[in-house]
Amino acid sequence: MGSKEYLKRWSSNKIAGILLTTFFIVSFIEITAEFNEDKSLVWLTKPLILPLLIGYYIRRSNKINAYFLIALLFCWIANLFFIDNTWNYILLGVACFLVYRILVIIIVLKKIKMPNLLPLFLGSIPFVFIYASVAIFTFSTIGDSLYLFLIQGVFTIFLGGLSLVNYMLTSNKANGILFVSTLLFAINQFVFILRFYFEEANFLQAIAMAFFVCAQFLLTQYILHTEKQRNRYLIVNKLNEVA
């Protein structure tokens, strides 16, 4: 490796490190603002969280996944709608998050092998339990609008079952990261919906945001890790062709 290439890679990693550190700092401030119900500080920090993560991903990625960037864009828009905290904007946010979830499933399905239906069904049971609990606790509070959340829940249940079965079949680092990320997203949505059941929901909102930040970071790490695995696979194939 030449000195110029080494310096370029070092500089790129340094910038990625700065972006990631800023991502966690801003996220911590935002979570604290949610707990203290400081709406001005939430508006100041929440819109920055995903752009910082996008910047980190772009600096670290060797081959940028356009679908993942589009997914993060929809997730960012959803978070902006959630800040307002009025019911109409929350529903718009859920709709955007649904698009985000579908895109993530498409990305994951391109990276792993689809399991048989029976293992997929069994792996989905824990996630079904989470969303059944949501339906029981909150139906009387949010009424028919719960169905939109449950539609999103179907996709999360599918991704949860898929990630759990995939990890059980192939227990590597990437699959473990994906499973933990999906589990945290499921818990995040459970807490997010549950907050409508309580009058003082600032504590639950802060917890939901903490789960979201961790889940989104782990999902980004999963994408980066699978990209590295693919690059190694292509390099090995080329070396075998030469040999």
Residue frames as qw, qx, qy, qz and C-alpha x, y, z in Angstrom:
[[0.000, 0.888, 0.459, 0.000, 0.00, 0.00, 0.00],
 [0.418, 0.469, -0.026, 0.778, 1.45, 3.41, -0.99],
 [0.233, -0.211, -0.465, 0.828, 1.87, 6.25, 1.49],
 [0.264, -0.051, -0.157, -0.950, -0.77, 8.39, -0.24],
 [0.600, -0.263, -0.636, -0.408, -3.33, 5.59, -0.15],
 [0.502, -0.275, -0.693, 0.438, -2.53, 4.89, 3.53],
 [0.062, -0.125, -0.268, 0.953, -2.96, 8.58, 4.46],
 [0.418, -0.141, -0.376, -0.815, -6.23, 8.74, 2.53],
 [0.628, -0.310, -0.703, -0.125, -7.59, 5.67, 4.34],
 [0.395, -0.228, -0.574, 0.681, -6.39, 6.99, 7.72],
 [0.118, 0.008, 0.039, -0.992, -8.05, 10.34, 7.08],
 [0.537, -0.225, -0.536, -0.611, -11.30, 8.63, 6.05],
 [0.602, -0.319, -0.712, 0.169, -11.31, 6.47, 9.20],
 [0.235, -0.139, -0.409, 0.871, -10.58, 9.51, 11.36],
 [0.318, -0.091, -0.155, -0.931, -13.50, 11.44, 9.90],
 [0.629, -0.268, -0.653, -0.326, -15.73, 8.37, 10.33],
 [0.494, -0.246, -0.666, 0.502, -14.66, 8.18, 13.98],
 [0.005, 0.060, 0.208, -0.976, -15.49, 11.85, 14.53],
 [0.487, -0.160, -0.394, -0.763, -18.91, 11.41, 12.89],
 [0.640, -0.279, -0.715, -0.042, -19.67, 8.33, 15.01],
 [0.342, -0.195, -0.556, 0.732, -18.59, 10.04, 18.24],
 [0.193, 0.002, 0.007, -0.981, -20.75, 13.06, 17.37],
 [0.553, -0.221, -0.628, -0.501, -23.64, 10.70, 16.56],
 [0.566, -0.341, -0.710, 0.244, -23.54, 9.21, 20.06],
 [0.185, -0.159, -0.354, 0.903, -23.08, 12.58, 21.77],
 [0.330, -0.071, -0.221, -0.915, -26.00, 14.16, 19.92],
 [0.591, -0.270, -0.705, -0.285, -28.12, 11.03, 20.56],
 [0.431, -0.287, -0.666, 0.538, -27.39, 11.24, 24.30],
 [0.040, 0.108, 0.159, -0.980, -28.38, 14.92, 24.36],
 [0.463, -0.139, -0.459, -0.746, -31.58, 14.13, 22.45],
 [0.574, -0.301, -0.762, 0.012, -32.52, 11.27, 24.78],
 [0.274, -0.258, -0.516, 0.770, -31.93, 13.56, 27.78],
 [0.211, 0.026, -0.103, -0.972, -34.09, 16.22, 26.13],
 [0.540, -0.252, -0.663, -0.454, -36.88, 13.66, 25.62],
 [0.493, -0.332, -0.719, 0.360, -36.72, 12.74, 29.31],
 [0.162, -0.326, -0.327, 0.872, -36.83, 16.41, 30.37],
 [0.291, 0.741, 0.605, 0.020, -39.54, 17.21, 27.77],
 [0.131, -0.654, 0.168, 0.726, -37.34, 19.95, 26.32],
 [0.679, 0.599, 0.425, -0.010, -39.01, 20.31, 22.93],
 [0.250, 0.928, -0.232, -0.149, -36.62, 22.98, 21.66],
 [0.262, -0.601, 0.743, 0.134, -33.58, 20.80, 22.34],
 [0.688, 0.180, 0.703, 0.012, -35.32, 17.80, 20.74],
 [0.574, 0.795, 0.185, -0.067, -35.93, 19.85, 17.58],
 [0.051, 0.885, -0.446, -0.125, -32.28, 20.94, 17.65],
 [0.294, -0.490, 0.819, 0.056, -30.75, 17.48, 18.05],
 [0.733, 0.176, 0.639, -0.156, -33.10, 14.80, 16.67],
 [0.683, 0.713, 0.027, -0.156, -32.85, 15.92, 13.01],
 [0.140, 0.793, -0.591, -0.048, -29.04, 15.54, 13.23],
 [0.687, -0.332, 0.638, -0.107, -28.89, 11.94, 14.46],
 [0.847, 0.300, 0.434, 0.067, -29.49, 10.03, 11.23],
 [0.494, 0.851, -0.160, 0.082, -27.54, 12.43, 8.96],
 [0.223, -0.743, 0.626, -0.079, -24.51, 11.84, 11.22],
 [0.740, -0.108, 0.664, -0.027, -25.00, 8.09, 10.93],
 [0.751, 0.631, 0.194, 0.014, -25.40, 8.39, 7.16],
 [0.215, 0.890, -0.397, 0.061, -22.15, 10.35, 7.00],
 [0.485, -0.509, 0.708, -0.066, -20.43, 7.67, 9.08],
 [0.828, 0.214, 0.517, -0.025, -21.74, 4.93, 6.80],
 [0.608, 0.793, -0.022, 0.021, -20.63, 6.74, 3.64],
 [0.004, 0.832, -0.550, 0.072, -17.11, 7.25, 5.03],
 [0.535, -0.363, 0.756, -0.097, -16.79, 3.60, 6.11],
 [0.835, 0.336, 0.406, -0.162, -18.46, 1.88, 3.17],
 [0.350, -0.302, 0.657, 0.595, -16.38, 0.55, 0.29],
 [0.063, -0.224, -0.726, -0.647, -19.47, 0.17, -1.89],
 [0.283, 0.079, 0.373, -0.880, -22.40, 2.34, -0.82],
 [0.077, 0.378, 0.918, 0.086, -25.79, 0.61, -0.76],
 [0.150, -0.211, -0.226, -0.939, -28.29, 3.02, -2.35],
 [0.547, -0.472, -0.613, -0.318, -31.27, 1.10, -0.91],
 [0.555, -0.411, -0.518, 0.504, -29.88, 1.53, 2.59],
 [0.165, -0.058, -0.064, 0.983, -29.41, 5.27, 2.11],
 [0.355, -0.328, -0.430, -0.762, -32.99, 5.61, 0.84],
 [0.609, -0.461, -0.644, 0.028, -34.20, 3.56, 3.82],
 [0.431, -0.307, -0.381, 0.758, -32.36, 5.86, 6.22],
 [0.046, -0.148, -0.179, -0.972, -33.88, 8.88, 4.46],
 [0.519, -0.452, -0.526, -0.499, -37.41, 7.57, 5.07],
 [0.626, -0.418, -0.553, 0.357, -36.46, 6.78, 8.66],
 [0.277, -0.081, -0.167, 0.943, -35.18, 10.34, 9.08],
 [0.282, -0.306, -0.320, -0.851, -38.44, 11.79, 7.72],
 [0.623, -0.464, -0.616, -0.129, -40.39, 9.53, 10.09],
 [0.523, -0.314, -0.455, 0.649, -38.41, 10.85, 13.05],
 [0.031, 0.097, 0.033, 0.994, -39.18, 14.43, 12.04],
 [0.496, -0.409, -0.467, -0.608, -42.90, 13.62, 12.04],
 [0.660, -0.396, -0.610, 0.186, -42.58, 11.97, 15.45],
 [0.303, 0.027, -0.333, 0.893, -41.14, 15.14, 17.00],
 [0.296, -0.329, -0.164, -0.882, -44.44, 17.02, 16.62],
 [0.009, -0.068, -0.904, 0.422, -46.17, 14.28, 18.64],
 [0.573, 0.213, 0.173, -0.773, -49.65, 15.04, 17.27],
 [0.736, 0.097, 0.656, -0.134, -51.65, 12.06, 16.10],
 [0.703, 0.693, 0.079, -0.138, -51.78, 12.95, 12.37],
 [0.233, 0.802, -0.550, 0.004, -48.02, 13.48, 12.20],
 [0.493, -0.365, 0.780, -0.126, -47.39, 10.27, 14.14],
 [0.811, 0.339, 0.457, -0.137, -49.43, 8.34, 11.56],
 [0.555, 0.804, -0.208, -0.038, -47.40, 9.93, 8.74],
 [0.121, -0.698, 0.700, -0.089, -44.25, 8.97, 10.60],
 [0.700, -0.085, 0.695, -0.141, -45.44, 5.38, 10.95],
 [0.782, 0.589, 0.174, -0.109, -46.17, 5.26, 7.20],
 [0.335, 0.822, -0.458, 0.044, -42.62, 6.47, 6.41],
 [0.362, -0.509, 0.765, -0.158, -41.17, 4.01, 8.89],
 [0.850, 0.197, 0.455, -0.177, -43.13, 1.25, 7.15],
 [0.671, 0.722, -0.168, 0.008, -41.35, 2.09, 3.87],
 [0.029, -0.740, 0.650, -0.171, -38.06, 2.07, 5.76],
 [0.655, -0.247, 0.682, -0.210, -38.81, -1.37, 7.22],
 [0.867, 0.430, 0.226, -0.106, -39.75, -2.84, 3.81],
 [0.471, 0.795, -0.373, 0.084, -36.51, -1.54, 2.27],
 [0.281, -0.606, 0.716, -0.203, -34.47, -3.03, 5.13],
 [0.824, 0.028, 0.538, -0.177, -36.15, -6.42, 4.57],
 [0.764, 0.644, -0.033, -0.024, -35.29, -6.24, 0.85],
 [0.167, 0.792, -0.567, 0.155, -31.65, -5.47, 1.72],
 [0.514, -0.408, 0.718, -0.232, -31.44, -8.33, 4.23],
 [0.881, 0.247, 0.366, -0.171, -33.06, -10.84, 1.86],
 [0.635, 0.727, -0.260, 0.035, -30.33, -10.05, -0.68],
 [0.038, 0.698, -0.663, 0.269, -27.68, -10.90, 1.89],
 [0.380, -0.223, 0.846, -0.301, -29.02, -14.09, 3.49],
 [0.242, -0.067, -0.890, -0.381, -30.75, -17.28, 2.43],
 [0.607, -0.250, -0.011, -0.754, -34.50, -17.47, 3.00],
 [0.178, -0.160, 0.934, -0.264, -35.22, -20.28, 5.55],
 [0.223, -0.318, -0.876, -0.288, -38.08, -22.79, 5.35],
 [0.374, -0.570, -0.240, -0.691, -41.52, -21.71, 6.55],
 [0.761, -0.503, -0.409, 0.018, -41.57, -23.80, 9.76],
 [0.605, -0.187, -0.263, 0.728, -38.30, -22.43, 11.22],
 [0.063, 0.332, 0.108, 0.935, -39.37, -18.93, 10.14],
 [0.536, -0.588, -0.378, -0.474, -42.72, -19.35, 11.94],
 [0.761, -0.449, -0.372, 0.285, -41.08, -20.62, 15.12],
 [0.492, -0.001, -0.125, 0.862, -38.51, -17.81, 15.07],
 [0.097, -0.469, -0.229, -0.847, -41.29, -15.25, 14.72],
 [0.527, -0.577, -0.624, -0.028, -43.14, -16.35, 17.89],
 [0.431, -0.409, -0.349, 0.725, -41.23, -14.06, 20.34],
 [0.050, -0.025, 0.179, 0.982, -41.93, -11.07, 18.10],
 [0.360, -0.458, -0.639, -0.503, -45.60, -12.04, 17.72],
 [0.494, -0.544, -0.586, 0.342, -45.81, -11.99, 21.52],
 [0.261, -0.238, -0.111, 0.929, -44.40, -8.44, 21.63],
 [0.168, -0.107, -0.353, -0.914, -46.94, -7.10, 19.14],
 [0.451, -0.487, -0.719, -0.205, -49.84, -9.03, 20.68],
 [0.404, -0.475, -0.477, 0.619, -48.99, -7.30, 23.96],
 [0.061, -0.086, 0.127, 0.986, -49.04, -3.94, 22.15],
 [0.320, -0.324, -0.609, -0.650, -52.50, -4.68, 20.76],
 [0.489, -0.522, -0.690, 0.110, -53.88, -5.70, 24.14],
 [0.379, -0.426, -0.343, 0.747, -52.49, -2.73, 26.05],
 [0.076, -0.303, 0.104, 0.944, -53.19, 0.07, 23.60],
 [0.047, 0.388, 0.766, 0.511, -56.24, -0.78, 21.49],
 [0.163, -0.784, -0.582, 0.138, -58.63, 1.08, 23.82],
 [0.274, -0.671, -0.013, 0.689, -56.35, 4.15, 23.68],
 [0.011, -0.428, 0.458, 0.779, -55.58, 4.56, 19.98],
 [0.680, 0.420, 0.343, -0.493, -58.47, 2.58, 18.49],
 [0.845, 0.484, 0.227, -0.006, -58.57, 1.80, 14.79],
 [0.278, 0.877, -0.391, 0.014, -55.27, 3.58, 14.14],
 [0.615, -0.479, 0.627, 0.000, -53.60, 0.63, 15.84],
 [0.887, 0.327, 0.324, 0.028, -54.01, -1.33, 12.59],
 [0.470, 0.836, -0.250, 0.134, -51.40, 0.83, 10.86],
 [0.257, -0.699, 0.643, -0.177, -48.95, 0.01, 13.64],
 [0.800, -0.101, 0.580, -0.112, -49.81, -3.66, 13.39],
 [0.790, 0.612, 0.024, 0.022, -49.22, -3.67, 9.62],
 [0.209, 0.801, -0.521, 0.210, -45.75, -2.38, 10.35],
 [0.591, -0.460, 0.613, -0.252, -45.55, -5.00, 13.06],
 [0.945, 0.241, 0.205, -0.079, -46.08, -7.77, 10.51],
 [0.627, 0.688, -0.283, 0.230, -42.93, -6.71, 8.67],
 [0.144, -0.703, 0.593, -0.365, -40.98, -6.41, 11.93],
 [0.833, -0.201, 0.454, -0.244, -42.17, -9.86, 13.00],
 [0.897, 0.439, -0.001, 0.057, -41.05, -11.28, 9.66],
 [0.383, 0.740, -0.438, 0.339, -37.63, -9.63, 9.92],
 [0.454, -0.588, 0.552, -0.378, -37.33, -10.72, 13.54],
 [0.932, -0.018, 0.337, -0.131, -38.11, -14.35, 12.74],
 [0.772, 0.598, -0.138, 0.164, -35.79, -14.23, 9.75],
 [0.144, 0.763, -0.510, 0.370, -32.87, -12.79, 11.73],
 [0.639, -0.457, 0.529, -0.320, -33.35, -15.20, 14.66],
 [0.958, 0.155, 0.238, -0.033, -33.51, -18.31, 12.46],
 [0.631, 0.700, -0.239, 0.233, -30.61, -17.11, 10.34],
 [0.119, -0.732, 0.569, -0.355, -28.49, -16.57, 13.47],
 [0.797, -0.268, 0.487, -0.236, -29.41, -20.02, 14.83],
 [0.923, 0.360, 0.121, 0.062, -28.46, -21.66, 11.53],
 [0.665, 0.424, -0.132, 0.600, -25.28, -19.63, 11.02],
 [0.489, -0.828, -0.192, 0.196, -23.99, -18.14, 14.27],
 [0.600, 0.223, 0.001, 0.768, -21.54, -15.60, 12.92],
 [0.216, -0.314, -0.257, 0.888, -20.89, -11.99, 13.92],
 [0.160, -0.065, -0.360, -0.917, -22.98, -10.37, 11.17],
 [0.464, -0.397, -0.702, -0.367, -26.06, -12.50, 11.88],
 [0.435, -0.445, -0.601, 0.501, -25.72, -11.84, 15.62],
 [0.085, -0.187, -0.054, 0.977, -25.60, -8.08, 15.01],
 [0.309, -0.202, -0.527, -0.766, -28.69, -8.26, 12.78],
 [0.486, -0.452, -0.747, -0.036, -30.65, -10.26, 15.35],
 [0.334, -0.424, -0.456, 0.708, -29.83, -7.90, 18.24],
 [0.032, 0.065, -0.178, -0.981, -30.66, -4.89, 16.06],
 [0.396, -0.307, -0.640, -0.582, -34.04, -6.35, 15.06],
 [0.475, -0.471, -0.700, 0.250, -34.84, -7.25, 18.67],
 [0.221, -0.329, -0.263, 0.880, -34.05, -3.71, 19.83],
 [0.193, -0.089, -0.381, -0.900, -36.25, -2.27, 17.05],
 [0.463, -0.417, -0.734, -0.271, -39.13, -4.51, 18.19],
 [0.420, -0.490, -0.556, 0.525, -38.72, -3.41, 21.82],
 [0.110, -0.130, 0.036, 0.985, -38.44, 0.21, 20.67],
 [0.323, -0.250, -0.509, -0.757, -41.78, 0.00, 18.89],
 [0.498, -0.472, -0.724, 0.069, -43.36, -1.75, 21.86],
 [0.331, -0.422, -0.374, 0.756, -42.25, 1.07, 24.20],
 [0.012, -0.010, -0.264, -0.964, -43.21, 3.72, 21.62],
 [0.420, -0.395, -0.611, -0.543, -46.79, 2.42, 21.43],
 [0.517, -0.444, -0.670, 0.293, -47.01, 1.73, 25.16],
 [0.212, -0.101, -0.241, 0.942, -46.37, 5.38, 25.96],
 [0.317, -0.307, -0.358, -0.823, -49.88, 6.23, 24.69],
 [0.613, -0.432, -0.658, -0.065, -51.20, 4.17, 27.59],
 [0.514, -0.466, -0.395, 0.602, -49.63, 6.46, 30.21],
 [0.040, 0.973, 0.226, -0.014, -50.19, 10.14, 30.90],
 [0.172, -0.879, 0.403, 0.191, -46.54, 10.97, 31.67],
 [0.947, 0.257, 0.158, 0.109, -44.72, 9.28, 28.84],
 [0.201, 0.903, -0.378, 0.018, -41.47, 11.28, 28.72],
 [0.484, -0.511, 0.710, -0.004, -39.54, 8.49, 30.45],
 [0.784, 0.229, 0.576, 0.033, -40.86, 5.88, 27.99],
 [0.548, 0.836, 0.011, -0.010, -40.13, 8.18, 25.05],
 [0.068, -0.822, 0.566, 0.019, -36.51, 8.53, 26.20],
 [0.630, -0.228, 0.742, 0.015, -36.17, 4.75, 26.56],
 [0.756, 0.529, 0.385, -0.024, -37.72, 4.17, 23.12],
 [0.369, 0.900, -0.229, -0.019, -35.25, 6.62, 21.58],
 [0.322, -0.647, 0.691, 0.028, -32.30, 4.92, 23.30],
 [0.737, 0.086, 0.670, 0.029, -33.38, 1.56, 21.86],
 [0.631, 0.756, 0.172, -0.045, -33.81, 3.16, 18.43],
 [0.099, 0.888, -0.444, -0.069, -30.31, 4.69, 18.42],
 [0.462, -0.421, 0.779, 0.044, -28.66, 1.41, 19.42],
 [0.742, 0.325, 0.586, -0.038, -30.73, -0.61, 16.94],
 [0.540, 0.839, 0.020, -0.068, -29.98, 1.75, 14.05],
 [0.071, -0.792, 0.601, 0.080, -26.27, 1.81, 14.82],
 [0.579, -0.197, 0.791, 0.029, -26.15, -2.00, 14.92],
 [0.725, 0.558, 0.398, -0.063, -28.04, -2.25, 11.64],
 [0.331, 0.899, -0.275, -0.079, -25.49, 0.06, 10.04],
 [0.298, -0.590, 0.750, 0.040, -22.70, -2.10, 11.45],
 [0.741, 0.156, 0.652, -0.045, -24.41, -5.16, 9.96],
 [0.630, 0.768, 0.100, -0.061, -24.50, -3.55, 6.51],
 [0.100, 0.853, -0.511, -0.025, -20.82, -2.56, 6.76],
 [0.525, -0.377, 0.762, -0.027, -19.81, -6.01, 8.01],
 [0.777, 0.347, 0.525, -0.020, -21.59, -7.83, 5.17],
 [0.476, 0.866, -0.136, -0.065, -19.99, -5.46, 2.66],
 [0.144, -0.718, 0.681, 0.018, -16.56, -6.39, 4.02],
 [0.689, -0.060, 0.721, -0.051, -17.44, -10.09, 3.84],
 [0.729, 0.628, 0.266, -0.060, -18.48, -9.69, 0.21],
 [0.248, 0.887, -0.386, -0.053, -15.27, -7.84, -0.64],
 [0.391, -0.500, 0.773, 0.004, -13.19, -10.64, 0.91],
 [0.760, 0.240, 0.598, -0.079, -15.20, -13.21, -1.03],
 [0.605, 0.793, 0.024, -0.065, -14.59, -11.37, -4.33],
 [0.001, 0.816, -0.578, -0.036, -10.86, -11.01, -3.59],
 [0.578, -0.253, 0.775, -0.024, -10.52, -14.74, -2.82],
 [0.764, 0.484, 0.420, -0.081, -12.37, -15.63, -6.03],
 [0.427, 0.875, -0.222, -0.059, -10.08, -13.44, -8.08],
 [0.222, -0.660, 0.718, 0.000, -7.00, -14.99, -6.47],
 [0.710, 0.025, 0.702, -0.054, -8.36, -18.48, -7.22],
 [0.692, 0.696, 0.168, -0.093, -8.95, -17.50, -10.86],
 [0.190, 0.860, -0.473, -0.036, -5.37, -16.24, -11.15],
 [0.439, -0.432, 0.787, -0.045, -4.02, -19.40, -9.54]]
